[in-house]
Amino acid sequence: MFSTLSSPTRYAEKGAVGFVPDIKVYEDIPMEPAHWDYRVLTIDTNSRSLPDEERLNELGREGWLLVGVLNQGPTGDVAIVHYYFVRQKVN
């Protein structure tokens, strides 16, 4: 059972000794900003099918993260869909 301790006297009554300090350590270490690779997969849906689960999983195994999809919609004879991927560069 938990109880709220309202005063140091009640704390002492429970047999507790001392306290646990909240220690924070700050270091002034310069950090390199993250660098990113980007990939755009553009599909003309009139001539190619959209990527299936297998293709998306393959890109995921390569480290690509899908961050956006843009359906340009039909413009004349063409319907274009863009898939935007990002992954962090490894130095």
C-alpha positions as a Markdown table, in Angstrom:
| # | Residue | x | y | z |
|---|---|---|---|---|
| 1 | Met | 0.0 | 0.0 | 0.0 |
| 2 | Phe | 1.3 | 3.5 | -0.9 |
| 3 | Ser | 0.8 | 6.6 | 1.2 |
| 4 | Thr | 1.6 | 10.2 | 0.6 |
| 5 | Leu | 4.3 | 11.6 | 3.0 |
| 6 | Ser | 3.4 | 15.1 | 3.9 |
| 7 | Ser | 6.2 | 16.0 | 6.3 |
| 8 | Pro | 9.7 | 15.0 | 7.3 |
| 9 | Thr | 8.4 | 13.8 | 10.6 |
| 10 | Arg | 6.2 | 11.2 | 8.9 |
| 11 | Tyr | 9.2 | 10.2 | 6.7 |
| 12 | Ala | 11.2 | 9.5 | 9.8 |
| 13 | Glu | 8.3 | 7.5 | 11.2 |
| 14 | Lys | 8.6 | 5.1 | 8.3 |
| 15 | Gly | 12.2 | 4.4 | 9.1 |
| 16 | Ala | 13.7 | 6.1 | 6.0 |
| 17 | Val | 17.2 | 7.5 | 6.4 |
| 18 | Gly | 18.6 | 10.2 | 4.1 |
| 19 | Phe | 17.5 | 10.9 | 0.6 |
| 20 | Val | 18.3 | 10.1 | -3.0 |
| 21 | Pro | 19.9 | 13.1 | -4.7 |
| 22 | Asp | 18.9 | 14.1 | -8.3 |
| 23 | Ile | 22.3 | 14.3 | -10.0 |
| 24 | Lys | 22.7 | 15.9 | -13.4 |
| 25 | Val | 25.9 | 16.1 | -15.3 |
| 26 | Tyr | 26.3 | 18.5 | -18.2 |
| 27 | Glu | 29.2 | 18.2 | -20.6 |
| 28 | Asp | 30.2 | 20.8 | -23.1 |
| 29 | Ile | 31.0 | 18.5 | -26.0 |
| 30 | Pro | 30.4 | 19.8 | -29.5 |
| 31 | Met | 28.2 | 17.5 | -31.5 |
| 32 | Glu | 28.1 | 17.1 | -35.2 |
| 33 | Pro | 24.7 | 17.8 | -36.7 |
| 34 | Ala | 23.0 | 14.7 | -38.2 |
| 35 | His | 23.4 | 14.3 | -42.0 |
| 36 | Trp | 20.6 | 12.7 | -44.0 |
| 37 | Asp | 20.2 | 10.9 | -47.3 |
| 38 | Tyr | 17.0 | 11.4 | -49.2 |
| 39 | Arg | 15.3 | 9.3 | -51.8 |
| 40 | Val | 12.3 | 10.0 | -54.0 |
| 41 | Leu | 10.5 | 7.0 | -55.7 |
| 42 | Thr | 8.3 | 8.4 | -58.4 |
| 43 | Ile | 5.7 | 6.1 | -60.0 |
| 44 | Asp | 3.7 | 6.7 | -63.1 |
| 45 | Thr | 0.6 | 4.6 | -62.2 |
| 46 | Asn | -0.4 | 4.3 | -65.9 |
| 47 | Ser | 2.8 | 2.2 | -66.6 |
| 48 | Arg | 3.8 | 0.8 | -63.2 |
| 49 | Ser | 2.0 | -0.5 | -60.2 |
| 50 | Leu | 2.5 | 1.1 | -56.8 |
| 51 | Pro | 5.2 | -0.5 | -54.6 |
| 52 | Asp | 3.9 | -3.5 | -52.7 |
| 53 | Glu | 4.6 | -4.5 | -49.1 |
| 54 | Glu | 7.6 | -6.6 | -50.2 |
| 55 | Arg | 9.3 | -3.6 | -52.0 |
| 56 | Leu | 8.6 | -1.3 | -49.0 |
| 57 | Asn | 10.0 | -3.8 | -46.6 |
| 58 | Glu | 13.1 | -4.1 | -48.8 |
| 59 | Leu | 13.6 | -0.3 | -48.6 |
| 60 | Gly | 13.1 | -0.5 | -44.8 |
| 61 | Arg | 15.8 | -3.2 | -44.5 |
| 62 | Glu | 18.2 | -0.8 | -46.4 |
| 63 | Gly | 17.5 | 1.8 | -43.7 |
| 64 | Trp | 15.0 | 4.0 | -45.6 |
| 65 | Leu | 12.1 | 5.5 | -43.6 |
| 66 | Leu | 9.0 | 6.5 | -45.5 |
| 67 | Val | 8.2 | 10.1 | -44.5 |
| 68 | Gly | 5.7 | 11.2 | -47.0 |
| 69 | Val | 3.6 | 10.3 | -50.1 |
| 70 | Leu | 2.4 | 12.9 | -52.6 |
| 71 | Asn | -0.3 | 11.9 | -55.2 |
| 72 | Gln | -0.1 | 14.5 | -57.9 |
| 73 | Gly | -3.2 | 13.1 | -59.4 |
| 74 | Pro | -4.0 | 12.7 | -63.1 |
| 75 | Thr | -2.5 | 15.4 | -65.3 |
| 76 | Gly | -3.5 | 14.5 | -68.8 |
| 77 | Asp | -2.5 | 10.9 | -69.5 |
| 78 | Val | -0.2 | 10.7 | -66.5 |
| 79 | Ala | -1.0 | 9.9 | -62.8 |
| 80 | Ile | 2.2 | 10.4 | -60.7 |
| 81 | Val | 2.8 | 9.3 | -57.1 |
| 82 | His | 5.9 | 10.4 | -55.2 |
| 83 | Tyr | 7.2 | 8.4 | -52.2 |
| 84 | Tyr | 9.7 | 10.3 | -50.0 |
| 85 | Phe | 12.2 | 8.4 | -47.9 |
| 86 | Val | 15.0 | 9.5 | -45.6 |
| 87 | Arg | 17.8 | 7.7 | -43.7 |
| 88 | Gln | 20.6 | 9.0 | -41.5 |
| 89 | Lys | 24.0 | 8.9 | -43.2 |
| 90 | Val | 26.6 | 6.7 | -41.5 |
| 91 | Asn | 30.1 | 8.2 | -41.4 |
